[in-house]
Amino acid sequence: QVQVVESGGGSVQAGGSLRLSCAVSGDTYRSKCMGWFRQSPGEAREGVASIYTGAGSTYYADSVKGRFTISQDNAKNTVYLQMTDLKSEDTAMYYCAADQGSSWPCAGWLRRAAADLRDNDWGLGTQVTVSS
């Protein structure tokens, strides 16, 4: 059974930084799309960044480009999201997901997964709160 576990959320002031971690176990980690998503109450889930594990190809939503960096540690089966210059509008529950299939490119997978949660393995989320 695949487990996806996020960690690293918290409260920070605007302009600050946080690093989120997403550990995957119970499945083949290599050569799949993984990504970070966020959702605020009453809002649709938004895909913010994706990575193709192994090769390391990345994609970012315009809302976070230049401020967030997604990366991987293949030895630990872990994907990270380094968030800098945080803004109040970044406040949300952040989720990590892993594709159950073989989607490519991951930019397309990120958009589809945000709208349809099926066929992906999701974590329970970690809260990020940015105060101004």
RADA-V493825 format. One record per pair of residues at least 24 apart in sequence whose C-alpha atoms are under 7 Angstrom apart, sorted by the first residue. I is the first residue (numbers start at 0). GAP is how many residues later the second one is. If there is no record, write none. Layout:
BEGIN
i=I gap=GAP
i=I gap=GAP
END
This chain:
BEGIN
i=0 gap=25
i=1 gap=24
i=1 gap=25
i=3 gap=117
i=3 gap=118
i=3 gap=119
i=4 gap=118
i=4 gap=119
i=5 gap=90
i=5 gap=117
i=5 gap=119
i=5 gap=120
i=6 gap=119
i=8 gap=117
i=8 gap=118
i=8 gap=119
i=9 gap=117
i=9 gap=118
i=9 gap=119
i=10 gap=117
i=10 gap=118
i=10 gap=119
i=11 gap=117
i=11 gap=118
i=11 gap=119
i=12 gap=117
i=12 gap=118
i=12 gap=119
i=13 gap=71
i=13 gap=72
i=13 gap=73
i=13 gap=74
i=13 gap=116
i=13 gap=117
i=13 gap=118
i=14 gap=69
i=14 gap=70
i=14 gap=71
i=14 gap=72
i=15 gap=68
i=15 gap=69
i=15 gap=70
i=16 gap=66
i=16 gap=67
i=16 gap=68
i=16 gap=69
i=17 gap=64
i=17 gap=65
i=17 gap=66
i=18 gap=61
i=18 gap=62
i=18 gap=63
i=18 gap=64
i=19 gap=60
i=19 gap=61
i=19 gap=62
i=20 gap=57
i=20 gap=58
i=20 gap=59
i=20 gap=60
i=21 gap=56
i=21 gap=57
i=21 gap=58
i=21 gap=74
i=22 gap=54
i=22 gap=55
i=22 gap=56
i=23 gap=53
i=23 gap=54
i=28 gap=48
i=29 gap=24
i=31 gap=67
i=31 gap=70
i=32 gap=65
i=32 gap=66
i=32 gap=70
i=32 gap=73
i=33 gap=63
i=33 gap=64
i=33 gap=65
i=34 gap=61
i=34 gap=62
i=34 gap=63
i=34 gap=75
i=35 gap=58
i=35 gap=59
i=35 gap=60
i=35 gap=61
i=36 gap=57
i=36 gap=58
i=36 gap=59
i=37 gap=54
i=37 gap=55
i=37 gap=56
i=37 gap=57
i=38 gap=53
i=38 gap=54
i=38 gap=55
i=39 gap=52
i=39 gap=53
i=44 gap=69
i=45 gap=68
i=46 gap=63
i=46 gap=64
i=46 gap=67
i=49 gap=56
i=49 gap=57
i=49 gap=60
i=50 gap=55
i=51 gap=54
i=58 gap=48
i=85 gap=44
i=86 gap=43
i=87 gap=42
i=87 gap=43
i=87 gap=44
i=89 gap=40
i=90 gap=37
i=90 gap=38
i=90 gap=39
i=91 gap=35
i=91 gap=36
i=91 gap=37
i=92 gap=32
i=92 gap=33
i=92 gap=34
i=92 gap=35
i=93 gap=31
i=93 gap=32
i=93 gap=33
i=93 gap=34
i=94 gap=28
i=94 gap=29
i=94 gap=30
i=94 gap=31
i=95 gap=26
i=95 gap=27
i=95 gap=29
i=96 gap=24
i=96 gap=25
i=96 gap=26
i=97 gap=24
END
